[in-house]
């Protein structure tokens, strides 16, 4: 996200599916002029607002379902980290893209992180990186996933891995001019610390992928 967002000096940013505000605060730290965080979860927004009160950044938080997002402004950059993989259907995915597009100024861009279309839940395993597959059911253009985030205690996650075409068709239907996929870059210091063998499955079976729409 840091690489793709770059210098946000003076930019108006909207963070969609913001949760407790981690990436909203990142955008603020990268120089954004204004930041608005949006999430459908009232408890998450309450937590984000409490953190904002404790360490003020000037970030505004709103409760909205992104697929039905009203016009909140003309933003230069939209971020969406682990949002699009919760789309319930291709139609719902397109609705999210359309709502995001409507809130972007001309020349604006969306930077999102989602489940990589190339990822295989049947291996190589991502358990060394903190994710365990509990269930995987593939049908048509999607694979429904149940995974445990290996925190203590483990956190159960349910979401969908969508084919790349669903993202590409949805963004085009919403009026975006381009969609570019980006794979995660492993920093040199991480390679040096763990060694190339440790990161082999991370590279060969990429659970994490980023996309950029303009």
C-alpha positions as CSV (number, residue, x, y, z in Angstrom):
1,X,0.0,0.0,0.0
2,X,2.8,2.4,0.8
3,X,4.4,1.7,-2.6
4,X,1.2,2.1,-4.5
5,X,-0.1,5.2,-2.7
6,X,3.1,7.1,-2.8
7,X,3.2,10.7,-1.6
8,X,-0.4,11.8,-0.8
9,X,0.6,15.4,-0.1
10,X,-2.6,17.5,-0.5
11,X,-4.8,14.6,-1.7
12,X,-8.4,14.0,-0.6
13,X,-8.6,10.3,0.5
14,X,-11.6,8.0,1.2
15,X,-10.8,4.7,2.9
16,X,-13.6,2.1,2.3
17,X,-14.1,-0.8,4.6
18,X,-11.9,1.1,6.9
19,X,-12.4,-1.0,10.0
20,X,-10.8,0.6,13.0
21,X,-8.9,3.1,10.8
22,X,-5.5,1.6,10.2
23,X,-5.2,2.6,6.5
24,X,-7.0,5.9,7.1
25,X,-4.3,6.8,9.5
26,X,-1.6,5.5,7.1
27,X,-3.1,7.9,4.4
28,X,-3.0,10.8,6.9
29,X,0.7,10.0,7.6
30,X,1.5,10.0,3.9
31,X,0.4,13.6,3.7
32,X,-3.3,13.5,2.7
33,X,-5.1,16.8,3.1
34,X,-8.3,15.1,4.2
35,X,-9.2,11.5,5.0
36,X,-12.7,10.0,5.4
37,X,-13.2,6.5,6.6
38,X,-16.2,4.4,5.7
39,X,-17.4,1.1,7.1
40,X,-20.7,-0.8,7.4
41,X,-19.9,-1.9,10.9
42,X,-21.0,0.5,13.6
43,X,-18.7,-1.1,16.3
44,X,-15.7,-0.7,14.0
45,X,-16.5,2.9,13.3
46,X,-17.0,3.5,17.0
47,X,-13.6,2.1,17.7
48,X,-12.0,4.2,14.9
49,X,-13.7,7.3,16.4
50,X,-12.4,6.5,19.8
51,X,-8.9,6.1,18.5
52,X,-9.3,9.4,16.6
53,X,-10.3,11.1,19.9
54,X,-7.2,9.7,21.6
55,X,-4.8,10.6,18.8
56,X,-6.5,13.3,16.6
57,X,-5.6,13.2,12.9
58,X,-8.6,15.1,11.6
59,X,-10.1,11.9,10.1
60,X,-13.9,11.7,9.7
61,X,-15.6,8.4,10.0
62,X,-18.9,7.4,8.5
63,X,-21.2,4.3,8.6
64,X,-22.2,3.2,5.1
65,X,-22.5,0.0,3.0
66,X,-20.1,0.7,0.2
67,X,-22.4,-0.8,-2.4
68,X,-25.0,1.9,-1.5
69,X,-22.5,4.6,-0.7
70,X,-24.0,8.1,-1.2
71,X,-22.0,11.0,-2.7
72,X,-19.6,12.0,0.0
73,X,-17.3,14.2,-2.1
74,X,-14.9,14.2,-5.0
75,X,-11.9,12.3,-3.7
76,X,-8.5,12.0,-5.4
77,X,-7.7,8.5,-4.0
78,X,-9.9,5.7,-2.7
79,X,-8.4,2.8,-0.7
80,X,-10.2,-0.5,-0.1
81,X,-8.2,-3.1,1.9
82,X,-10.0,-6.5,2.3
83,X,-13.3,-5.0,1.1
84,X,-14.0,-6.3,-2.5
85,X,-13.5,-10.0,-1.4
86,X,-16.7,-9.6,0.7
87,X,-18.8,-8.9,-2.4
88,X,-21.8,-11.3,-2.4
89,X,-22.1,-11.5,-6.2
90,X,-20.6,-10.0,-9.4
91,X,-23.6,-7.5,-9.4
92,X,-22.7,-6.5,-5.8
93,X,-19.0,-6.1,-6.9
94,X,-20.0,-3.8,-9.8
95,X,-22.2,-1.8,-7.4
96,X,-19.2,-1.3,-5.1
97,X,-17.0,-0.2,-8.0
98,X,-19.8,2.2,-9.3
99,X,-20.2,3.8,-5.9
100,X,-16.4,4.3,-5.5
101,X,-16.2,5.7,-9.0
102,X,-19.0,8.2,-8.3
103,X,-17.0,9.5,-5.3
104,X,-13.7,10.0,-7.2
105,X,-12.7,13.3,-8.9
106,X,-11.7,13.2,-12.6
107,X,-8.3,11.5,-12.7
108,X,-8.9,9.8,-9.4
109,X,-7.8,6.3,-8.5
110,X,-8.7,3.3,-6.4
111,X,-6.0,1.2,-4.7
112,X,-7.4,-2.0,-3.2
113,X,-6.0,-5.2,-1.6
114,X,-8.0,-8.4,-2.1
115,X,-7.6,-12.2,-2.3
116,X,-5.3,-12.9,-5.2
117,X,-7.1,-14.6,-8.2
118,X,-4.0,-16.9,-8.6
119,X,-4.2,-18.2,-5.0
120,X,-4.9,-21.9,-4.5
121,X,-6.3,-22.9,-1.1
122,X,-5.1,-26.4,-1.8
123,X,-1.5,-25.4,-1.6
124,X,1.3,-24.5,-1.1
125,X,0.2,-23.7,2.5
126,X,0.0,-20.2,3.9
127,X,0.2,-21.4,7.5
128,X,3.8,-20.1,7.9
129,X,2.3,-16.7,7.2
130,X,-0.6,-17.0,9.7
131,X,-3.5,-18.3,7.6
132,X,-5.0,-21.8,7.8
133,X,-7.7,-23.0,5.3
134,X,-10.7,-24.6,7.0
135,X,-13.0,-24.9,4.0
136,X,-12.7,-24.1,0.3
137,X,-15.6,-24.6,-2.2
138,X,-15.0,-23.7,-5.8
139,X,-17.9,-23.0,-8.2
140,X,-17.9,-21.0,-11.4
141,X,-16.2,-17.6,-11.0
142,X,-15.7,-17.9,-7.3
143,X,-14.2,-19.9,-4.4
144,X,-15.8,-19.5,-1.1
145,X,-13.2,-19.6,1.7
146,X,-13.3,-20.2,5.4
147,X,-9.9,-19.5,7.0
148,X,-8.5,-19.0,10.4
149,X,-6.2,-16.1,11.1
150,X,-3.7,-17.7,13.4
151,X,-3.8,-15.1,16.2
152,X,-4.3,-16.2,19.8
153,X,-7.1,-17.1,19.9
154,X,-7.6,-17.8,16.2
155,X,-10.0,-15.5,14.3
156,X,-12.4,-17.2,11.8
157,X,-12.8,-15.4,8.4
158,X,-15.3,-16.0,5.7
159,X,-15.0,-14.4,2.3
160,X,-14.9,-15.1,-1.5
161,X,-12.0,-15.4,-3.9
162,X,-13.2,-14.0,-7.1
163,X,-11.8,-14.7,-10.6
164,X,-9.9,-11.7,-12.0
165,X,-12.5,-11.3,-14.7
166,X,-15.2,-10.4,-12.1
167,X,-13.0,-7.5,-10.9
168,X,-12.1,-6.4,-14.4
169,X,-15.7,-6.6,-15.8
170,X,-17.1,-4.8,-12.7
171,X,-14.6,-2.0,-12.8
172,X,-15.1,-1.4,-16.5
173,X,-18.9,-1.5,-16.1
174,X,-18.6,1.2,-13.4
175,X,-16.7,3.5,-15.7
176,X,-13.0,3.0,-14.7
177,X,-10.7,3.3,-17.6
178,X,-8.1,0.7,-16.5
179,X,-7.4,-2.0,-13.9
180,X,-3.8,-3.1,-13.1
181,X,-2.9,-6.0,-10.9
182,X,0.1,-5.8,-8.6
183,X,1.7,-8.6,-6.6
184,X,3.1,-8.2,-3.2
185,X,6.8,-7.1,-3.0
186,X,8.9,-8.8,-0.3
187,X,11.3,-6.2,1.2
188,X,15.0,-7.0,1.0
189,X,15.3,-7.0,4.8
190,X,12.6,-9.6,5.1
191,X,14.4,-11.8,2.5
192,X,17.6,-11.4,4.4
193,X,16.0,-12.2,7.8
194,X,14.0,-15.3,6.8
195,X,15.8,-16.5,3.7
196,X,14.4,-17.0,0.2
197,X,13.1,-20.6,1.0
198,X,10.8,-19.2,3.7
199,X,9.1,-16.9,1.2
200,X,8.8,-19.4,-1.6
201,X,5.2,-20.4,-1.0
202,X,4.3,-16.7,-0.4
203,X,5.5,-15.9,-3.9
204,X,4.4,-19.1,-5.6
205,X,0.8,-19.1,-4.2
206,X,0.0,-15.4,-3.7
207,X,-2.9,-15.0,-1.3
208,X,-2.5,-11.2,-1.3
209,X,-2.9,-9.1,-4.5
210,X,-3.4,-5.4,-5.1
211,X,-5.3,-3.8,-7.9
212,X,-5.3,-0.2,-9.1
213,X,-8.1,1.4,-11.0
214,X,-8.0,4.8,-12.7
